[in-house]
Amino acid sequence: MSEPRFDAEPGWLLSCFFLLFAVPSLWQLVTSGRPTELIAAGLAGFAVYAVLYVVAASRMWRLRLRWKLVFTAFLLALPTALVVLLGLTSSWTFVYGLSLVAIMLPTGLAFAVGLPTLTALAVLITVNLGVDFLFSDWVMLAAVFAATWFMGRLIRANYALATAQEEIARLAAAQERARLAEELREDLGRSLAAITAKAGSVCVELERGDTPVANVREVEDLAREAVTQVRATVSGYRTASLAAEVVGARAALEAAGITADLPTAVDRVAPAYREAFAYALRDGVTAVLRRASGATRCEVRLGESWLEVRDNGTACVPVADSGGVDSGLVERVAGIGGRIDTGPCAEGGFRLRVAVPS
């Protein structure tokens, strides 16, 4: 599991706050009547220990494992020295080192370091100070070690959850961009193919010296339709309508000079299949417009659970530019349990058929 990434300031502030709990014990040391040199040495040693604790607490999420182990060695060596210097009554100082060990080290290493330390302290306290101290200072140390270990696991789990949520959001954004790209390709493909064909006829008329006002108007209308489609797609309000696709296909085919033999109604198609059939019709007609096959006629036939698009051109190119049926159409047809068949017709031309087995 990757380590969380936090600013140093929260760790610095929290560690300084926790050090305030040591003030009463340090005051007891100052007023204990011990030799001044011993008190000074104890205070100096705890000051070094406190600085090391603050530095480690503010940097522990950024450190590599080997540096964490170095800090662990010093965080346990300094309270050990204080216990040797001041006696087992100062074993409470281990609380800071053990708490950081429990949080910053992986679980296995944390227990490999923490449990032997707690065990050694329990034995020393029981032998030298009695069971009463074992159930006061030592229990406090064990409880803090366990609590901070759970806190460290919780921090890592929350960080992993936040990272996963960010990844999900990133993937969702990428999926939405892919969807928009696919929708734009589908929406613009037919319109641009029709505009290209109509613009070609305009050029022919201009070369003959004619004034192709009507054809220019048709190009303008097709361009406006393409703009409308793009705006609807980007805004997320566009849904494929089979009836609308039939109307659009007729306009695009006629603009390209291809005779359109299309159904006048789509009521016979089962409602559950109409959206997928709309995309299939769009792809089929776009392929007829794009394919340099010399097609002069395009037929569309509909049934309750099938759709067929065929032309009378030269069947030398597959439906999709990439050499097969578009993957987006395949997914949509598969979503309704259908299948796609493409290939040349027996009488010539090319055929796209989408059917849902009954």
ChimeraX attribute file (.defattr): number of C-alpha atoms within 10 A of each C-alpha:
attribute: neighborCount
match mode: 1-to-1
recipient: residues
	/A:1	8
	/A:2	10
	/A:3	16
	/A:4	16
	/A:5	11
	/A:6	13
	/A:7	11
	/A:8	16
	/A:9	12
	/A:10	11
	/A:11	19
	/A:12	17
	/A:13	13
	/A:14	13
	/A:15	21
	/A:16	15
	/A:17	10
	/A:18	11
	/A:19	13
	/A:20	9
	/A:21	10
	/A:22	15
	/A:23	10
	/A:24	10
	/A:25	14
	/A:26	16
	/A:27	11
	/A:28	10
	/A:29	18
	/A:30	17
	/A:31	10
	/A:32	10
	/A:33	9
	/A:34	11
	/A:35	9
	/A:36	10
	/A:37	9
	/A:38	14
	/A:39	19
	/A:40	13
	/A:41	14
	/A:42	20
	/A:43	17
	/A:44	12
	/A:45	16
	/A:46	19
	/A:47	12
	/A:48	11
	/A:49	21
	/A:50	21
	/A:51	13
	/A:52	16
	/A:53	24
	/A:54	20
	/A:55	15
	/A:56	26
	/A:57	25
	/A:58	19
	/A:59	19
	/A:60	25
	/A:61	21
	/A:62	17
	/A:63	14
	/A:64	10
	/A:65	14
	/A:66	9
	/A:67	13
	/A:68	19
	/A:69	17
	/A:70	10
	/A:71	21
	/A:72	21
	/A:73	14
	/A:74	15
	/A:75	25
	/A:76	21
	/A:77	15
	/A:78	20
	/A:79	22
	/A:80	19
	/A:81	14
	/A:82	22
	/A:83	18
	/A:84	12
	/A:85	15
	/A:86	17
	/A:87	12
	/A:88	18
	/A:89	14
	/A:90	19
	/A:91	19
	/A:92	17
	/A:93	23
	/A:94	23
	/A:95	22
	/A:96	24
	/A:97	26
	/A:98	26
	/A:99	26
	/A:100	24
	/A:101	30
	/A:102	26
	/A:103	25
	/A:104	26
	/A:105	20
	/A:106	16
	/A:107	15
	/A:108	10
	/A:109	14
	/A:110	20
	/A:111	18
	/A:112	11
	/A:113	18
	/A:114	20
	/A:115	15
	/A:116	11
	/A:117	14
	/A:118	19
	/A:119	13
	/A:120	10
	/A:121	20
	/A:122	20
	/A:123	14
	/A:124	14
	/A:125	21
	/A:126	15
	/A:127	11
	/A:128	11
	/A:129	13
	/A:130	13
	/A:131	14
	/A:132	11
	/A:133	16
	/A:134	19
	/A:135	13
	/A:136	11
	/A:137	20
	/A:138	23
	/A:139	14
	/A:140	13
	/A:141	22
	/A:142	18
	/A:143	13
	/A:144	17
	/A:145	27
	/A:146	17
	/A:147	14
	/A:148	18
	/A:149	24
	/A:150	15
	/A:151	15
	/A:152	21
	/A:153	16
	/A:154	13
	/A:155	15
	/A:156	17
	/A:157	16
	/A:158	13
	/A:159	17
	/A:160	16
	/A:161	12
	/A:162	13
	/A:163	14
	/A:164	12
	/A:165	12
	/A:166	12
	/A:167	12
	/A:168	12
	/A:169	12
	/A:170	12
	/A:171	12
	/A:172	12
	/A:173	12
	/A:174	12
	/A:175	12
	/A:176	12
	/A:177	12
	/A:178	12
	/A:179	14
	/A:180	17
	/A:181	14
	/A:182	15
	/A:183	20
	/A:184	18
	/A:185	13
	/A:186	19
	/A:187	25
	/A:188	19
	/A:189	20
	/A:190	26
	/A:191	25
	/A:192	20
	/A:193	22
	/A:194	28
	/A:195	24
	/A:196	17
	/A:197	21
	/A:198	23
	/A:199	18
	/A:200	13
	/A:201	18
	/A:202	20
	/A:203	13
	/A:204	13
	/A:205	14
	/A:206	12
	/A:207	10
	/A:208	9
	/A:209	9
	/A:210	11
	/A:211	12
	/A:212	14
	/A:213	10
	/A:214	10
	/A:215	16
	/A:216	16
	/A:217	11
	/A:218	18
	/A:219	22
	/A:220	13
	/A:221	13
	/A:222	22
	/A:223	17
	/A:224	13
	/A:225	16
	/A:226	20
	/A:227	15
	/A:228	13
	/A:229	20
	/A:230	19
	/A:231	14
	/A:232	15
	/A:233	18
	/A:234	13
	/A:235	10
	/A:236	10
	/A:237	9
	/A:238	15
	/A:239	12
	/A:240	15
	/A:241	14
	/A:242	24
	/A:243	17
	/A:244	12
	/A:245	19
	/A:246	21
	/A:247	13
	/A:248	18
	/A:249	24
	/A:250	20
	/A:251	18
	/A:252	26
	/A:253	25
	/A:254	18
	/A:255	22
	/A:256	20
	/A:257	17
	/A:258	20
	/A:259	16
	/A:260	18
	/A:261	16
	/A:262	16
	/A:263	14
	/A:264	9
	/A:265	11
	/A:266	17
	/A:267	13
	/A:268	11
	/A:269	17
	/A:270	12
	/A:271	12
	/A:272	10
	/A:273	22
	/A:274	22
	/A:275	19
	/A:276	23
	/A:277	27
	/A:278	20
	/A:279	23
	/A:280	28
	/A:281	24
	/A:282	23
	/A:283	23
	/A:284	27
	/A:285	31
	/A:286	25
	/A:287	22
	/A:288	28
	/A:289	27
	/A:290	18
	/A:291	20
	/A:292	13
	/A:293	17
	/A:294	15
	/A:295	20
	/A:296	16
	/A:297	18
	/A:298	26
	/A:299	16
	/A:300	21
	/A:301	15
	/A:302	20
	/A:303	13
	/A:304	16
	/A:305	19
	/A:306	20
	/A:307	22
	/A:308	21
	/A:309	25
	/A:310	25
	/A:311	28
	/A:312	20
	/A:313	20
	/A:314	16
	/A:315	20
	/A:316	13
	/A:317	16
	/A:318	18
	/A:319	24
	/A:320	16
	/A:321	12
	/A:322	9
	/A:323	9
	/A:324	11
	/A:325	19
	/A:326	16
	/A:327	12
	/A:328	15
	/A:329	18
	/A:330	16
	/A:331	14
	/A:332	18
	/A:333	22
	/A:334	14
	/A:335	12
	/A:336	15
	/A:337	13
	/A:338	19
	/A:339	17
	/A:340	18
	/A:341	11
	/A:342	18
	/A:343	16
	/A:344	19
	/A:345	16
	/A:346	8
	/A:347	7
	/A:348	13
	/A:349	21
	/A:350	27
	/A:351	24
	/A:352	25
	/A:353	21
	/A:354	22
	/A:355	21
	/A:356	16
	/A:357	10
	/A:358	7
